[in-house]
Amino acid sequence: MHTDMERIVPAAGAYNIRDLGGYATKDGRTTRWGAMFRADGLHRLSEDDKRLLEDRGVRTVVDLRHARELEAKRNAFADSETVEYVHISLLNPATPGVREVRDLGDLYLNLLDGAQGELRLVFETLAAAPGSASLFHCAAGKDRTGVVAGLLLDLAGVPHEVIADDYALTATCIAPILEELREGRPAGMSGEAYERFLESEPEYMLRMLRHLDAEHGGAEGYLRAIGLAAADIARLRAKLLEN
């Protein structure tokens, strides 16, 4: 058995880098250690941090942030000669549109519906990525990253409650950067309202997973519906699951 703390990668310049391995699936298999990593912003990574990730096999980094975030906080792997850096902007959680939804559960459903082309590109990139490991991230490693992680773990057959617990672990990890994240509060949004969008309550992820089941029969059905090829789905499962 592995504890939650064991899956956190101890980088000095990021706080929410986590391995998606070691989760038991509903059919008795286990997600592969060192295959998929989720993370918060990588702009503060030191050279030692970068080597730490490369030593763990990371050869592809998918940056889910929008262009303004990239300009303000440049990704440490943007010019890497050893790691492929891919930028695919998903919907930004810190936009005025957030004020039109009730909570993060609504936000995640809006992302599933409104960023289908971008999400297909994310999963095509992860499926085709060379090397033993890939990493995907946004600013906090919670919302955009959480949706991608939730889809991957559901595709692997990890139970919903376990996926929600993985999502909720973010609350512990991002505590040191909450003040920095608060600086991203959109103009016109109250501090009280924005605090609700810094949460990572398990129910938000469970709501997304229930939606996937009800509308698509799960992550595989959703990924097929947005145009991901069957071969890419098979490649992702092979990367995610132990033999």
ChimeraX attribute file (.defattr): number of C-alpha atoms within 10 A of each C-alpha:
attribute: neighborCount
match mode: 1-to-1
recipient: residues
	/A:1	5
	/A:2	9
	/A:3	8
	/A:4	13
	/A:5	12
	/A:6	10
	/A:7	18
	/A:8	19
	/A:9	20
	/A:10	16
	/A:11	18
	/A:12	11
	/A:13	17
	/A:14	22
	/A:15	23
	/A:16	30
	/A:17	25
	/A:18	25
	/A:19	22
	/A:20	22
	/A:21	20
	/A:22	19
	/A:23	23
	/A:24	17
	/A:25	19
	/A:26	13
	/A:27	10
	/A:28	9
	/A:29	16
	/A:30	19
	/A:31	25
	/A:32	20
	/A:33	19
	/A:34	22
	/A:35	21
	/A:36	25
	/A:37	26
	/A:38	24
	/A:39	26
	/A:40	24
	/A:41	26
	/A:42	27
	/A:43	17
	/A:44	15
	/A:45	17
	/A:46	15
	/A:47	10
	/A:48	12
	/A:49	19
	/A:50	19
	/A:51	13
	/A:52	15
	/A:53	21
	/A:54	16
	/A:55	10
	/A:56	17
	/A:57	19
	/A:58	25
	/A:59	20
	/A:60	25
	/A:61	26
	/A:62	23
	/A:63	27
	/A:64	27
	/A:65	22
	/A:66	17
	/A:67	13
	/A:68	9
	/A:69	17
	/A:70	19
	/A:71	9
	/A:72	9
	/A:73	14
	/A:74	15
	/A:75	21
	/A:76	17
	/A:77	20
	/A:78	17
	/A:79	11
	/A:80	12
	/A:81	8
	/A:82	11
	/A:83	20
	/A:84	17
	/A:85	18
	/A:86	16
	/A:87	17
	/A:88	16
	/A:89	20
	/A:90	21
	/A:91	22
	/A:92	20
	/A:93	23
	/A:94	16
	/A:95	13
	/A:96	13
	/A:97	11
	/A:98	20
	/A:99	16
	/A:100	9
	/A:101	11
	/A:102	12
	/A:103	16
	/A:104	23
	/A:105	20
	/A:106	16
	/A:107	24
	/A:108	22
	/A:109	18
	/A:110	14
	/A:111	19
	/A:112	21
	/A:113	12
	/A:114	13
	/A:115	14
	/A:116	17
	/A:117	14
	/A:118	18
	/A:119	26
	/A:120	18
	/A:121	15
	/A:122	22
	/A:123	21
	/A:124	19
	/A:125	18
	/A:126	22
	/A:127	20
	/A:128	12
	/A:129	19
	/A:130	15
	/A:131	12
	/A:132	14
	/A:133	23
	/A:134	27
	/A:135	24
	/A:136	26
	/A:137	26
	/A:138	25
	/A:139	24
	/A:140	26
	/A:141	25
	/A:142	27
	/A:143	28
	/A:144	25
	/A:145	25
	/A:146	26
	/A:147	20
	/A:148	20
	/A:149	23
	/A:150	24
	/A:151	21
	/A:152	22
	/A:153	24
	/A:154	22
	/A:155	21
	/A:156	25
	/A:157	24
	/A:158	21
	/A:159	16
	/A:160	21
	/A:161	14
	/A:162	18
	/A:163	24
	/A:164	22
	/A:165	17
	/A:166	21
	/A:167	25
	/A:168	20
	/A:169	19
	/A:170	25
	/A:171	16
	/A:172	12
	/A:173	20
	/A:174	20
	/A:175	12
	/A:176	11
	/A:177	14
	/A:178	14
	/A:179	10
	/A:180	11
	/A:181	16
	/A:182	13
	/A:183	8
	/A:184	13
	/A:185	19
	/A:186	16
	/A:187	9
	/A:188	8
	/A:189	14
	/A:190	11
	/A:191	11
	/A:192	8
	/A:193	14
	/A:194	18
	/A:195	13
	/A:196	13
	/A:197	19
	/A:198	19
	/A:199	16
	/A:200	22
	/A:201	18
	/A:202	19
	/A:203	16
	/A:204	21
	/A:205	27
	/A:206	20
	/A:207	18
	/A:208	23
	/A:209	26
	/A:210	14
	/A:211	17
	/A:212	20
	/A:213	16
	/A:214	10
	/A:215	12
	/A:216	15
	/A:217	13
	/A:218	18
	/A:219	22
	/A:220	21
	/A:221	15
	/A:222	19
	/A:223	21
	/A:224	15
	/A:225	13
	/A:226	17
	/A:227	14
	/A:228	21
	/A:229	15
	/A:230	12
	/A:231	11
	/A:232	18
	/A:233	19
	/A:234	14
	/A:235	16
	/A:236	21
	/A:237	19
	/A:238	15
	/A:239	23
	/A:240	23
	/A:241	21
	/A:242	14
	/A:243	9
